[in-house]
Each structure stands twice: as structure tokens, then as C-alpha cells.
Amino acid sequence: MHILAIGLDYRKAPVALREKFTISEEDLPEALKRLRQTRSILECVIVSTCNRTEIYAVVDRKYICGHYVRTFMSEWFRIPLHQFSGLLTTYEDDAAIRHLFQVACGLDSMVIGETQILGQVKQAFLIAQRQKTTGTLFNTLFKQAVTLAKRAHSETELGENAVSVSYAAIELGKRIFGSFRKKNVMVIGAGKMSELTVKHLLASGVDQVVVANRTLNKAEQLAKSFSGAACAMEEIEAALVDKDIDIVLSSTGAHGLVLTRAQVERVMSRRPAKPLFMIDIAVPRDLDPGIAQLQNVYLYDIDDLQGIVDANIAIRKREAVKVEQMIAQEMDAFARWYRTLGVSPLIRALQEKAEAIHHDTMESLLRKLPDLSEHEVKVIRKLSKSMINQMIHEPILRIKELAAEKRSQEAMALFTQLFALEGLIQEDAALAGKDKPAETDSLIKDALTPVSPAIVRS
């Protein structure tokens, strides 16, 4: 068996194309069902976000199944294959496993270390599991990916430092005030950056948000969505005093200054004992640079914030190296687990053989000693069963250990020969072909055939 990861992401595919390949949560079950019905696909999970749509699949034939997955994408999204095939990214076996781990940890995200993708990967897996499109491999692999990502964020500082300008503004404010609790904030501008800033502020515990904008209606709409207040641009001076504002964040598209030094000087004359913290994240700048010279006023512009962002990106990249080391360890763990899959049929065959020997021996004993009481038969059966279990206990432990090693194939082949299990395993495989799904059949055959070197290579 092989693992494939095929999809479109922000690195190669523009948003105009990515948005055509999104799958809603409501449509995901049907898409999974259709994909699972595709020839030679044994297990599948679809991860669909604003920055990526990726199909993860367990397949029995790597190259032809890659074609099947791409064809599915063309048919499901109703887009000719030639329009997007050159932008697809394909990962196989080890590379697919590593990619999934990197995606879940946030290392492959547009903003390195972000945590939203972890929830999206987990939800995609849970939906696939409910639709029964996952099995032995993906049930283990995706749980391992989610657990690893949680560890990566709890044991490193990967996601703890702001790498967006709006969030860096919040972080800078916390450095000065210590906390935003019981602080009043004015946001100048009602665009997307302002909306994102307001979300960060509310999450940080601000007491009141006032939105100022040239178009009062837009200011009122944004303020209403966050239970805040609104004011027009010409009311800013009065609002800074009347609303007892502590922090001003400005992000407009104005071509001139929104607040001059003279305006802020008048404001501070009416509240001389109360400091004012101002952040200008607009280009060109909204706030007069001369404001920084006023007593009790602290002004920062986007260059100051970019310094914080750059420093934090460097920290995240340093932490990413630690996470990559964790990923390498998890890949080794998965490879060891994968190699043990082939040992299950061997253990089952040995147990069945031992049980058959025990049964035949007891039958022979009862024929030779027909006068044994029911209690005596019970005691003999129990003791003889215990002896056989003890005899096979150590071999089973040893083959489990050896199955996790690099040369597991040779160990399992020798185990099969020593206990003469070939016939039982072949019989089990034949039954599996009739009564069990293809995944189980493949696992049984693994006892006598090599494990895919692409999967176990480390």
C-alpha cells in the first residue's frame, strides 16, 4: 500500500483558482463517498480550507491512483484537468506523511505556526471517519498528526509570537499597559484591517471600542457587530475626551493626515494626567509624526510594528526547527508501527495452530482415558492450555519487537518457517479475499511479502 497527498495550495495556485476547489462541510460527506468508490483507493480524507484543498489517500497502485485522484478532482469540481494539473502538488509515501504532519503543525501555512489549520485537519479526519472512508492506516496516521500538532504548540513557542501587523499592534499595547482590561480603544477606519484589530482587542479584554470613520454608516455597522460605539471623523477630538480613550489604532486609506499634532495637543490639554497610546498602521500615515513629541503621548507607526513582526518570525522559524525534529521522530514511530502490521497474521496463525494442537491432544487424551471425571478433564484442559500459552508467549513478544526493526521482513519470514505457518497464512489470505475488505487482505499478505520501502524508509 502507498499514501498519496495531492492538492492545490497557496504556494502555487492563485486564490482565483483555489476558491473554485473549496468543498463545504455539507458537501464533504458526498465527496468522500464518491472518492472512496474510485478504483484502488482504500482510504481517503479531504482537507479543504481557504488556502488549500488536499486529498489524502491510501492506494494500492501509486502512479495510476494518482491519475484517478486528479480525475476525481476534475469531475467533482467540473474543471478540465489541463486547467489545474500543472499547479497540483503531489507527495508520496514518506513525503506525504511528513507533509501531513507539517500541515497539522502549521509549518506549511501562509502564517507559520498558526493554529487554525489544526482544527481544520482534525475536523476533516472526523468527518471522513464518520463516513467510514478511513481505516487502519489513516485512523492511526491522522490521530498521530493531531497529537503531534498539539505537542508542537504546547512544547514550543511556535504560535506564541505575533506575525501579523494588527496582532503586533495588540502585543505592543500589552507591553506598555500590561493588560487591556478596563481600557477604552478608538479604532479609526472601518476596513478589514480595522475589523481584525477590533477582534484581537476584544479577545484581549478591552472594556469599550469606539469606531471612527469618514462614512458614519460603515463605522456604525462595524461597531454594532462588536457592541461598540461609532463616531464621525469630525467627532474624534471630542470622543477621545468624552469616551476616556486610552488607545488609538488608525488604519484608513486617507491620503492626508487624519489627526494632527494640534488636535491631539488640544485633547491632552483636557486630560493632562491620562496617557494616550497611539498606533498608526496606515500607509501613507494617518497620524502626524509630530504627535510623538507631546507629553504623555506614545506614538508608533508601521515600521515599529514591522520590527516586532520580523523578530517574531525569526522566533517562529527557530521554533519550527524544533518541530521538524519532532516530526522526524513521529515519522520513525509511524514507520515502526507500520512494520508491525504484517506480524498480526503471524501471531494469529501461531495461536490458531497452538489451539488446534491443544484440541487434538485433548481429544486423544479423552479417548485413551475415558474414565476421567468432569472435574479432572476440566483441570487437565486448563493446565495444558496454560502450558501452551506460556510456550508461545515469548515468541510472540519477540516477533512483535523484531517486526518494529528495519529488517522486519526477514524476521517475519524466519518466524513463519520456524513454526511452519505458511499454510495457515495462505488459507487466511484466501478467506480474506472472499470475506474481508481489500485493506485486511493486504495486511495479511504483508506477512509473506515485503513492506513498501517508500513507506518505511526513514
N, C-alpha and C positions, 0 to 999 in steps of 0.2 A: 504493500500500500504506500501511497505518497500523499503529501499535504501540499496543496496549492493555495496561494493568495493572489487574486487577480482583481485589479480595480483601477479607478481614477482617483487622483488626489490633487491637492492644491499645487504640488511641485511642478506638475507637467500640464494639467488640464485647467484652462481658464474657467472662471466662475460661470460664464455664459454656457459652457458645456456641462459643468458639474451639476448645475441646477436642473438639467434635463434628466439626470440619472438619480435623483433622490427618490427614495421609497418611503412613504408614510408608514407609521406604525400599524395603521389599519390594513394596509395592503401587504405588509411584510409576511403574514402567515401564508397567503396565497402564493407569493413569490417563492417562499421557501419550499412549499409543496411542489410547485412546478419545477424548481431547480432540483429537488431530490428525486424527481421522476426522470431526470435526464440520465441517459445511459452512462453507466460506470461511475456515477457519483454516489458514494456510500454515506457520506455525512456532509452537512453544509451549514454555514452561518453567514448571514449578510449583515455587514456593518454599514449603515447609511447615515452620514452627517452632512453638515453644510460644507465641510472641507474634504470629504472622501466618501466614495461608495466602493466597498471592497467585498469580494466574495471569497470566503474561506471554504475549502472543500477537501475531503478525504476521497481519493480516487484510486482506481486500480491500474490505470494506464496514464502516465504523466502527460505525454505530449498530445495525444488525441483528446484527452479530457480537458486540456487547456482550450482546445478548439471548441469543445462542447460548451464550456463556461462562457466563452466570448460570444458564441452563437445565442446562448440563452439571453445574455445582456442585450444583444441586438434585437431579439424578438420581444423581450419583455418591455423594453423602453421604446420600441418601434423606431430605432435609429439604425440606418445602414452601417454595417461593420466597418467599412472603409473610412467612415467619418470620425471614428474614435479609436480604432485599433492601434494606431501609431502612438497614442497618448496613454495607453494602458501600461501599468506596471505589473510585472509578474514575478512572484517569489516562489521558489520550490523547496520543499523539504526543510532542511536546516534554516535556510534563508527565510522561509515562510514562518517558521516558529519564532525566529528572532524578531521578525517584523511585527508579529502579533504582540510580543512582549514589549517592544518599543512603542507601539501604538498605545497599548493599555497604560503604559507608564507616562505617556505624554512626551516622549523623546522625539516622536515623529510629527508633533503638532506644529502649527504655524507659530504659536507661542509656546516655546519649550517648557515643559513641566506643568502645563495646565491640567486640571483635574477633571474637567467636564467629560473628556473622552473616556475616562474610566467607567463612568456611569453609563455611557452610551454603549461601550463594548459589553458590559455586564448585561444590560437590557437586551441587546441583540442576541446574546447567548441564551438568556432565559426564554425569550420568545421561540428561538429555534428548539430549545429543549422541550417546551410545551407542545410544539408541532411535531415532536419526535423525529427531527431531522439531524439530531446529534446521536452519537453512540460512544463506544469505548474510548476512542481517541480524543474527540473533542470535549466530551464530558470531563476528561482529565485535563486536557490542554487549556481550555478556557478558564476553568476554575483555578488552575495554576497561574494563569496570566493575571486574573483579578487579584488573587492573593499577593502575587509579586508586586503589582502596582500599588496596592495598599501599603506594603512594606517599604517600597521605594519612597513614598511620600511621608511615611512616619519616621523612617530611619535616616533620611537625608533632608537637606534643605532645598530640595529640587523645586518645590512650588511655593516657597515662603517669601520670595522677594519679588517686588512689583516689576513687571517688564512692559507695562503699558503706561503711556503718559498720564492718563486720567487717574490710574491707580497710584502712580508715583506721586501725584499731587496729594492724594489722601495720605500716603505714607509720610510725605514731608510735613503735612499738617500735624500728624501724630507725633513727629519728632519735636515739634515746637510746643504743642499743647499737652502731649502725653495721652490725651483721650479726647474724643469728640462729644462725649456725653455732656448734655446740658449746653451745647454750643449751637449758635444760630448761624446759618450759612446762606449767603446770597450767591446764586448761580446766574451769571449774565450770559444770555444766549439760550436758545431752546432747540438746538440741533442734536444730532446723535451723540456727539461727544459730551454735551451737557447732560443728556439723559443718562448716559453711562456713569458720569460723575455723580449725579444725584443718587443712583443705585448704590454706588460704593459708599457715599456719605451716610445713607440711611442704614446700610449694613454695619457701619461703624458707630451708629448710635446717636447721630445728631438730633437735637431737640426740634429745630424748626428749619425748613427750607423755603427760601423766597426766590422765585424765578423772575428775572427781569429780561424783557425782550422788546425789540422795536415794534413787533406785531404783538399787541397785548393778548389777542386771542390765542396765539401759539403758547405764550407764557402761561395762560390760564389752563390750557389743555395739559401741559406738562406738569404744572403744579397740582392740578386736580388728581392726576394719576398717582401722585405721591402724598396726597393730603397736605399740600403746602399752600403758600400764598403766592400771588402774582402782582407785578407792578410794571408800569411802562418805563422806558429808558429815562424820561424826564423826571421820574419819581425816585430815581436811585438815591440821590443825596438824602432825601427825607427818610427813605426806607432804611438806610444804613443806621440812622439815629433812632428812628421810631421802633424798628424791629430789633434793635440792640444787636446788630450783626457782629460776629466775631471773625468770620472767614468769608472772603470773596474769591470766587473762581470764575474767570471770564474766558469764554470761548465763542466768539462771534465771527462773522465773515465781514465785519465792517472794514472800510478802507481807511478810516481815521480813528483817532483815539476815542474810546467810549468814556473814560474817566481821566480828567486832567489832574495835575498836581493841585491846582487852585481849588477844585471841587473837593478833593479828599482833605485838603487843609481846612476847609470850612467845616467838613464833617468832624474832624478831630478836635476842632475848637469847641464843639458842643459836647464832646465826650473825651476830655483830655486824659482821664485815668484809665481808659479802656483800650488795650492794644487792638490793632487790626492787622490780620494776616491776609495777604493778597497773592493769588497765583494767576498768572497770565499765560494761558496755553494756546493763545491765538497767534497766527502768523498771517498778516502783519499784526504787531502787538496792539492790544486793546487798551492797556493801561500805560499812562505816561511814566517813562523811566524815572522822571524826577520825583515821583511819589516815594521812592526808596529813601530819599533824603529827609523825609518828615519824621518827627519824633514819634516813637511808639507805633510806627507802621513798618511792616516787614513784607517786602515785595520780591517775588521770584518769577522768572519767566521760563519759557520752554527750554532754554539752554541749561538752566539749573536742573530742570527735571530730567533732561536727557542724560545728564551726568549720572543721576541716580539710576536711570534705566540701564545705561551701559554697564555700570558697576554691578547691577543685579543680574544682567545677562551673563556677565563673566562668572558670577557665583553659580548661576544655574548650570552653565557649561561645565564648571568644575564638579558640581554635584552629579551631572549626567555621567561623568566618567565612573563614579561610584556605582551608579545604577547599571551601567553597561557591565560592570563586573558581577553584579547580582544577576543580570540576565544570563551571563555566561554560565554561572553556577546552576541556574534553573534549567538551562538547556541541557547541561550534563545530567541533571536529575531526571529530566524527561526522557533522555536517551536511555538511561539505565532502566527506567520504568518500562519503556517500550520494549527493551530487550527481554524483559521478564514475561511479556505476553505469551511468547511461544512456549514457556515452561508449563503453563496451566494444563494443556492437553497431556503432557508427560506425567504430571502429578496425578491427574485424573485416571490415566491409563494404569499407573502403578497401583493406585488404590483399588481400581476395579479388578486388577489381576490378583492382588492380595485378598480381596473379598472372595473372589472365585476359588482361590486355593483354600481359604478357610471354610467355605461352604462345602467343597468336595471332601475335605478332610473330615469335617463333622459328619457328613453323610456316611463316609466309610466307617468311622468310629461307631456310629449308631448301628450299622449293620453287624459289626463284629461284637458289639456289646449291647445286645438287645434288652438286657435286664436292668439297665441303668434307670434309676428313678428320675422323675421330672426335675427334682432339685439338683441331682448330680449332673444331669445334662445341662442345666442352666449354668451351673458353676463352671463346668468344663468349657462351655461355649464362651463364657465371659473371659476366662483366663486365657484361652487360646486366642481370642480376639485381641486381648491386651498384648499378648506376645507379638503378634503380627504387626500391630500398630507401632509398638516400640521398635521393631526391626526396620520399618520403613520411615520412621520419624526423622532420623539423622540424614538419610539420603535425600529426603525431601527438603530439609533445611539447606543442605549443601548445594543442591541443584538450584535452589532459589538464589543463593549467594552467587553461584557461578554464572547464572543467567544475567546478572547485572554487570558482569565484566565484559571487557572488549571481545574476548574470544568465546562468547556465549554459544555460538553456533556449534563449535567443536565439542564443547562440554555437553550440550543437549544431545548431539548425535551419539557421543560415547555413552551417555546415560541410557539412551534408547536401546543401544546394542547390549549393554551390560545386563539390563533387565528384560531383554527380548520383548520390547513393547511395540515393534514395528507393526505387527498385525493389528493390535488394538487401536493404534493411532489411525491407521489407514481405514479401518472399519468405522471409527468415529468420524473421520473426514467424509466418508461416503454417506453416512447418515446425515451429516450436516448439510450436504449438498441437497438433500431432499427436504429436510425439516427445519433448517436454520437459515437466518439471513446470510447474505454474502460476507458480512463482516466476520461472523463467527467462523464460517468456513475458512476464511483466510487466516484467522488466528490459529486454527487447528493445523493447517498446512504449514504454518511458520515453525512448527516443532521439527519438521524434517527439511525445511528449505531455508536459505539464507535470509536474514533480515535485511531490508533495504539499506545499503551502505550510505545513501544520501541522508537517511533519517538519523542513523546512529553516529555518523561522523561528527566529531567534536573538535 
